[in-house]
Amino acid sequence: MAIHKIDGVDAVDGGSIISHFPKKFVTLRANEAVTKGYWVAIDVSDTTNGLGSGVKHANSGDGDASTIFGVATASADAGANVRVQTAGKFGDIGAFVQADTAAGEGLVCSAVEGQATQGDTDPGDEFTDVGFALAADATGTDDSGTAVAANYAHVMIRDQGLF
């Protein structure tokens, strides 16, 4: 028997318009204080709940360029659980990005804690392409209608299939 999935992604039930953005989330342990809207990376040094279960702010200077995978949906203290969006449109307050990020820019891990930077300079194979900006930084409004702050932008997070 064939498997049939209904999630709205394929405009099922005779529809022709997709009117929502599917998203994926995972809840993991924050190994340091995590800020809402910041990009996070897997903390490969943490074994508290098993390898791969802890996160920290992404920072390419800390060797996180290949382990960045999503955006924190809420702030959390060190040792607390944090929900991370791993795929789909991240609107809300926007995700922390480099200043002057333009719509359509591919994003990779930055040397700034929790920030994604434009990946248009071919930084190398060690940098994971985590998504792209849907709007320039500091343009548009969040889900509640509040203007997005400088260095924040609506982004589309690429599903890396990690979780």
N, C-alpha and C positions, 0 to 999 in steps of 0.2 A: 504494500500500500504506500502511496506517495505521501510525503509529509506536506501539510498545507499550513502556511504561516499567514496570519493576518495581523499586520502591525501598521498598516496605512502607508508604508514606504512605497509599495507598488501600486498605489491607487486602486485598491481592490473594490469589490462589490459594484462594479460598473462605473466607478468614478474615474475622472480623468485629471483631477487636480489634487496635488499633494499639499495639504495645508498645515503641516506641522514639521518640526525638526526632531527626529529621533535622537536620543542622547543616551550615553552610558555613564554609569557611576560606579565607584568602588569606595569602600570605607576601610581605611588603613590607620596605622598608628603614626602620629606625628612625633618624630624623634627630636624636633626642636619646635619652638613656637612657629606656627604657620599663619600667614595672612590671607584673608579672602581675596581672590582675584590673582594671587601669585601662582606662577608655574611651579610645579613640584617634580622632584625626581626620586627614584627609588634609592634609599640609603643602603648601599651594599655592605656597609660596615655593621648594620644593626641585625642582631639575631634574637631580639626579645620575643617575637612571635614567629620566628623562623625567617630565613633569608627571603628578601623580597617583600616583606610585609610592613616595612617602615618607610616613611617619606620625610623629605626635608625640602627647603627652598632650592630650586634648581640653580646651579652656578657652574658655568663651564670651567672656571678656575679651580673648582673642587673636583674636577673629573666627572661631572654630571652630564656632559654633552650627549652621551648616548643613553642615559637613563631617565631623561626628562619625558614625562608622559601625560600630564594633565594639569588642570587648574583647580585649586582649592575653592570649594563652594562656600566655605565659612572659615572664620579664623578659629584656631585651636591652640591650646597650650601644649607645651612639650609633654609627651606621655599620654595625651588624650587622643581619642579617635577623631579623624578628619575625613570628611566626604570629599572625594576628588572626582571631577568630571573628566572622563577619559576619551570621549568622542562626542561629536555633534557641535551645534551652535552654542557658544557661551556668550550670552548677552549680559544679563544681570548688571553688575557694575562695570563689566568689561574685564578683560584680562590685562595684566601688566605687560606693556610692550615698550620698546625703545621709542624715544621721541622721534617724530616725523615718520613713523610707520605709515605707509600708504595702503589703501584698499588693494587687495590682491597680492600683497607681499607674502612670500613664504616665510615661516618663522622657525628659528632654531634657538638653542640655549644661549643665553648671554652670560657675560662675566659679572653682571649685576644680579645680586640675589633675587630670585623669583621672577626675573624678567626674561621675555623672549625677544630676540632681535631679528632684524631682517636677514634672511638667508640668501640674499642676492649676490653675495661676494664669493660664493663657493668656498665656504670655510673648511671643507674637507669631509671625508667620509665618516669621520668620528662624530660628526654632528647629526643628530636625528632631526628630520623635518617633522615638526610637531603640529603643523597646521598653517593657516593663513589668515590674514586680517580681512574681515568683511567690510571694514570701514577704516578710515584714517584715525589715528589716536585722537582722543578728545573730540570726536564728532558723534552725533547721535544721542540717544537717550537710553537709559537702562530700562528694565522691565517695569519699573514703577513710574517712568516718565521723567526721571531726574537726569540732567546732563551728565555724560560720561566725563570723568576727570582727565586731565593731561596725563599722558603716558599710559592710558587705558584705551582699549578698543574691543569692539565685538569681534570675536574670532570663531573660526571653524576648526575644531580640534580633530586631527586625524586619528582614526582608530588604529592603534598599533597592534591590537589583538593580545595585549599583555594580560588583561583581566576579562 
